Structures are given as structure tokens and as C-alpha cells.
Amino acid sequence: MSRPWDGIISEEEQRAYNASGFGRSTGIGKRPALLIIDVQYRTIGTRRMPFWEAITEFPTSCGEVGWDAVENIQTLLQLFRARGWPVLYPHVSPKQTFDAGRLSDKVPAIMNVASKGYEFVAEVAPAPNDILLPKKHPSAFFGTPLTSYLINAGVDTLVVTGCTTSGCVRGSVVDGFAYNFRVLVPQDAVYDRSQTSHAVNLFDMASKYADVMPTSDAVATLEALT
């Protein structure tokens, strides 16, 4: 089966990881939660556009790859809604001068996003009982009550979607793993403006922190839960 990092991570490097015992599956538990991270118009644009066109609307947009991922997030979201499993939305809220932090130095474009950019993409927007988690840093755990919500809901598994693969997704996956949650990343339900960075970070997460698989396989795995 082809994987996103094939052709980018050499066969020799993959063999070295396998020989060292990395990349084993941990499987999922009995009570999953879906994280939909930063799926706002500022990360994909208000309509499907090629990357170079999309960033004329929002400089932080990832373009068409984001819309491709949204279609897969929709599939997962429908399953979670049908099963009554928790859905949480870690998201960047409008930045103010007093809380800009180092992100404003590193990525100044994030300080000048039009208000429409912070709206959730309609196709996967929150429902009334979903949990919204404004965050100021890449990890959905840092400075938020996410862990408390997960414990209260009896969650043992995180299904992490959204963007960017190399940034907020990875940061949240690493922290979730550190808190001893099982982590599943549907590889085509996360997105990044760099396909190289997307692939390399999926490889790294699959090697060390999460089970990584296509959305179709993730759905089949989740549907098997009783």
C-alpha cells in the first residue's frame, strides 16, 4: 500500500526506523473523540481555489488540499455524530496585541486576517453540543481545558484532523500521546501548504506517536467499535 511519505523518505531511512522498532500500531480504545483543528476559512479560503490564488484572499490559506481534507473530515464527522461521540474544535481566535506572543513575530500574516477568516468552514461547522477550544499556540492542549474535557467524557482515543499537519496537528498529536491517549491520524483528513512537510510529518507521527491511515480505513476501524 502506498503511503504519503513514499518517494520522499528513502527506503533506506524507512528500513532504519523499522529495524529500530518504530512504527508499530497501538490500535484504538473504546471511546474516541474527534478533534477538528483550525478548519477555518483562513486556512482553506471561502471557496476551492489553487494555492497561489487562495493566498490572495487569505495569506494563511493552504488552498485546494484543505478542501480535499474537508470532504474526508465530513465523513468522519457524520460517523461521530451518528455514534454520539465527542467532537471538539481547537481553533485560533482573533489575535490581540496583548496576546500576540512570538507567533506574531514568526508569522505576522496571522495578525491581519479578516474576520471572515476565523469562521468555521460550513461543511464541518460545530453543532450546539460540540466543544469549542480557542487556543493561542500550536498544541490544542497548551493553555486550554482540553485534557479536562477529555477526562470528563471518558475519552481514550483521539482522532486528529485539520491543519496544519506540520504545525497544530503535529503539536496536538505529540501532546495527546504524552498524556497517554491513543492517537489516530487520518492522513487525508489533515492538510498543509507544503506536501513535503505534510508527508514527512505524517511519517514521523506514524513512526513515534500515532496510527496513520487513510480516512476509509479509519472509518472502518471506528465502525467496528461496539
Secondary structure, DSSP 8 states (H G I E B T S, - for coil): ---TTBTTB-HHHHHHHHHTT--------SSEEEEEES-BHHHH-SS---HHHHHHH-TT--THHHHHHHHHHHHHHHHHHHHT--EEEEEE----GGG-TTHHHH-GGGGG--GGGGSB-GGG---TTSEEEEESSSSSSTTSSHHHHHHHTT--EEEEEEE-IIIIIHHHHHHHHHTT-EEEEETTSEE-S-HHHHHHHHHHHHHHT-EEE-HHHHHHHHHT--
